[in-house]
């Protein structure tokens, strides 16, 4: 249960930091690049002694590591852009609503037949994130970056499913923390290549505050992934339940934070959505008892 809770807290902190980046004029892409090296460094420092030399021989996980690293950096950059342009609430909803895709894929992959209670909980979760994502037309201008929400929706679903698939089928000789660290490090390498081209073309300049912001961001980023993989193994719940509970809990937390800290608009639809989110969490929890 502890890894599950820590995964939720780590994910919520990421959204808060992205919102603060805009306030302090942080270059989001530069921060993301340095964040990955920080996250990878944490993983190797804490769990480097867990390396198993058999991982070189049973190396099918490497292709998935490259795949996830590409998704990491592209989705993370879009998440930062959307948090600033579309708001913390709408962005967290788009990312977490992507569980619709990943849950469907997991149900098909596991040939799972959800109970009525669990099915109701998942439906409540979908309804809650839809409600809190609806903009207030009277007070919230429509962003020109709404397309980012769609990309995050599909990309996030693909990433969640791949992470679950990897931890079940590919990590027999490799610790989840090291898989996370390697994937995050690769994402940082891809980011450096892109950043180097931008620097050479003088489209951007390095700044110390961006490096510091990246270091701070890298801490919750590593643990959000690591604790999610650990939660799959330790809660005793079905993977679809872990995923649904994690996502709806992050939505609940980030929307409340958006209201309290960033004064994002409160609408009746969002308030109802929060209530339904709480109902979804209770229902899904009961379904696993």
C-alpha positions in Angstrom: 0.0 0.0 0.0 2.9 2.4 0.8 4.4 2.2 -2.8 0.9 2.9 -4.1 0.4 6.0 -2.0 3.9 7.3 -2.8 3.4 6.8 -6.5 0.3 9.1 -6.3 2.1 11.7 -4.3 5.1 11.7 -6.7 2.9 12.1 -9.7 1.0 15.0 -8.1 4.2 16.8 -7.3 5.3 16.6 -11.0 2.2 18.5 -12.1 2.7 21.2 -9.4 6.3 21.7 -10.5 5.3 22.1 -14.1 2.9 24.8 -13.1 5.6 26.6 -11.0 8.0 26.5 -14.0 5.8 29.0 -15.9 5.7 31.3 -12.9 9.5 31.3 -12.5 10.1 31.4 -16.3 11.9 28.0 -16.4 12.7 26.6 -19.8 10.6 23.4 -19.7 12.6 21.4 -22.2 15.9 22.1 -20.6 14.5 21.2 -17.2 13.1 18.0 -18.6 16.5 17.0 -20.1 18.4 17.5 -16.8 15.5 15.9 -14.9 16.1 12.6 -16.6 19.8 12.5 -15.7 18.9 13.3 -12.1 16.2 10.5 -12.1 18.6 8.0 -13.6 21.3 9.0 -11.2 19.0 8.4 -8.2 18.1 5.0 -9.6 21.7 3.8 -10.1 22.8 5.3 -6.8 20.1 3.6 -4.7 19.7 0.3 -6.6 22.9 -0.1 -8.7 24.0 -3.1 -6.5 20.9 -4.9 -7.6 22.2 -5.4 -11.1 22.2 -8.9 -12.4 24.7 -9.9 -15.1 22.1 -12.2 -16.6 20.3 -9.1 -17.8 23.0 -8.8 -20.6 22.0 -12.3 -21.8 18.2 -12.1 -21.3 18.1 -8.7 -23.0 14.7 -8.5 -24.5 13.9 -5.7 -22.1 16.3 -3.4 -23.9 13.9 -2.7 -26.8 11.2 -1.8 -24.3 13.6 0.5 -22.5 14.3 2.4 -25.7 10.6 2.5 -26.5 9.7 3.9 -23.0 12.5 6.4 -23.1 11.2 7.9 -26.3 7.7 8.1 -24.8 9.1 9.5 -21.5 10.7 12.5 -23.1 8.0 13.3 -25.7 5.1 12.9 -23.3 6.9 14.7 -20.4 7.6 17.7 -22.6 3.9 17.8 -23.8 2.8 17.4 -20.2 4.8 20.5 -19.2 3.5 22.5 -22.1 -0.1 21.5 -21.4 0.2 22.2 -17.6 1.2 25.8 -18.5 -1.2 26.4 -21.3 -4.3 24.3 -20.5 -4.0 24.2 -16.7 -2.9 21.6 -14.1 -6.4 20.1 -13.8 -7.1 19.6 -17.5 -3.6 18.2 -18.1 -3.7 15.7 -15.2 -7.1 14.6 -16.5 -5.9 14.0 -20.0 -2.9 12.0 -18.8 -4.9 10.0 -16.3 -8.0 9.6 -18.5 -5.6 7.7 -20.8 -6.2 4.8 -18.4 -9.3 4.1 -20.6 -6.9 2.8 -23.2 -4.5 1.0 -20.9 -7.3 -0.6 -18.9 -9.0 -1.9 -22.0 -5.6 -3.3 -23.2 -4.9 -4.9 -19.8 -8.4 -6.5 -19.6 -7.9 -7.9 -23.1 -4.3 -9.0 -22.4 -5.2 -10.8 -19.1 -8.6 -12.0 -20.4 -10.0 -10.5 -17.3 -13.8 -10.5 -16.5 -14.3 -7.6 -14.0 -16.9 -7.9 -11.3 -19.9 -5.7 -11.3 -18.5 -3.6 -8.4 -15.2 -3.2 -10.2 -16.8 -2.3 -13.5 -18.9 0.4 -11.7 -15.7 1.7 -10.1 -14.0 2.0 -13.4 -17.0 3.7 -14.9 -17.1 6.2 -12.0 -13.4 6.9 -12.6 -14.0 7.7 -16.3 -17.0 9.9 -15.5 -15.0 11.8 -12.8 -12.1 12.7 -15.1 -14.4 13.7 -17.9 -16.3 16.1 -15.6 -13.2 17.8 -14.1 -11.7 18.2 -17.6 -14.6 20.2 -19.0 -13.5 23.9 -19.2 -15.6 26.7 -17.8 -16.6 28.6 -21.0 -17.4 31.7 -19.0 -14.1 32.1 -17.2 -11.6 29.9 -19.0 -10.4 30.9 -22.5 -10.0 28.0 -24.9 -6.3 27.3 -25.3 -4.7 26.9 -28.7 -2.9 23.9 -27.3 -5.9 21.6 -26.8 -4.5 19.2 -29.3 -1.8 18.4 -26.7 -4.4 16.9 -24.5 -5.4 14.4 -27.2 -1.8 13.3 -27.7 -1.3 12.9 -24.0 -4.5 10.8 -23.8 -3.3 8.2 -26.4 0.4 8.4 -25.5 -0.2 8.0 -21.8 -2.4 5.0 -22.3 0.3 3.3 -24.4 3.0 4.1 -21.8 1.0 2.7 -18.9 0.3 -0.5 -20.7 3.9 -1.0 -21.8 5.2 -0.4 -18.2 2.8 -3.0 -16.9 3.6 -5.4 -19.7 7.4 -5.0 -19.0 7.2 -5.5 -15.3 5.2 -8.7 -15.8 7.1 -10.3 -18.7 10.6 -8.7 -19.1 11.9 -8.0 -15.6 12.7 -11.5 -14.5 16.4 -10.8 -14.0 16.3 -7.0 -13.9 15.1 -5.0 -10.9 12.2 -2.5 -11.8 14.3 0.4 -10.3 17.1 -0.3 -12.7 14.8 -0.6 -15.7 13.4 2.8 -14.7 16.9 4.3 -14.3 18.1 3.0 -17.6 15.0 4.2 -19.5 15.2 7.6 -17.9 18.9 7.9 -18.7 18.2 7.0 -22.3 15.5 9.7 -22.4 18.0 12.2 -21.1 20.5 11.2 -23.9 17.8 11.7 -26.5 17.0 15.1 -24.9 20.7 16.1 -25.0 20.8 15.5 -28.8 17.8 17.7 -29.4 19.0 20.3 -27.0 22.5 20.4 -28.6 20.9 21.1 -32.0 18.9 23.9 -30.5 22.0 25.4 -28.9 24.0 25.2 -32.1 21.3 26.9 -34.0 21.1 29.5 -31.2 17.4 28.9 -30.6 18.0 28.6 -26.9 20.6 29.3 -24.2 21.5 27.3 -21.1 20.6 28.8 -17.7 21.5 27.6 -14.3 17.9 27.9 -13.0 16.8 25.4 -15.7 19.4 22.9 -14.5 18.3 23.3 -10.9 14.6 23.0 -11.8 15.5 19.8 -13.7 17.3 18.3 -10.6 14.2 19.1 -8.5 11.9 17.6 -11.0 13.9 14.4 -11.4 13.3 13.3 -7.9 9.5 12.8 -8.0 9.8 11.7 -11.6 12.0 8.7 -10.8 9.9 7.6 -7.8 6.5 8.0 -9.6 7.6 5.4 -12.1 9.4 3.2 -9.6 6.6 3.1 -7.0 4.0 2.4 -9.7 6.0 -0.6 -10.9 6.4 -1.7 -7.2 2.6 -1.2 -6.5 1.8 -3.6 -9.3 3.8 -6.3 -7.4 2.9 -5.5 -3.7 -0.7 -4.4 -3.4 -2.2 -7.8 -4.2 -4.8 -6.0 -6.4 -5.4 -6.6 -10.1 -3.3 -4.5 -12.4 -6.4 -2.7 -13.8 -7.4 -1.7 -10.2 -4.0 -0.4 -9.4 -3.9 1.7 -12.6 -7.5 3.0 -12.1 -7.0 3.9 -8.5 -3.7 5.5 -9.1 -5.0 7.7 -11.9 -8.2 8.8 -10.3 -6.4 9.6 -7.1 -3.8 11.7 -8.9 -6.7 13.5 -10.7 -8.4 14.1 -7.4 -5.2 15.5 -5.8 -4.1 17.7 -8.6 -7.5 19.2 -9.2 -7.7 20.2 -5.5 -4.2 21.6 -5.6 -5.1 23.5 -8.8 -8.0 25.1 -6.9 -6.1 25.9 -3.7 -2.6 26.9 -4.9 -3.2 28.1 -8.4 -6.7 29.5 -8.1 -7.9 27.6 -11.1 -11.6 28.1 -11.8 -14.1 26.0 -9.7 -17.1 24.9 -11.7 -20.1 22.8 -10.7 -19.0 20.1 -13.2 -15.5 19.9 -11.6 -16.9 19.7 -8.1 -19.3 17.0 -9.1 -16.4 15.3 -10.8 -14.4 15.4 -7.6 -17.3 13.8 -5.7 -17.5 11.0 -8.3 -13.7 10.5 -8.1 -14.0 9.8 -4.4 -16.9 7.4 -5.1 -14.7 5.7 -7.7 -11.9 5.2 -5.3 -14.2 3.8 -2.6 -15.9 1.5 -5.1 -12.6 0.2 -6.6 -11.2 -0.4 -3.1 -14.3 -2.4 -2.0 -14.1 -4.4 -5.2 -10.6 -5.7 -4.2 -11.6 -6.7 -0.6 
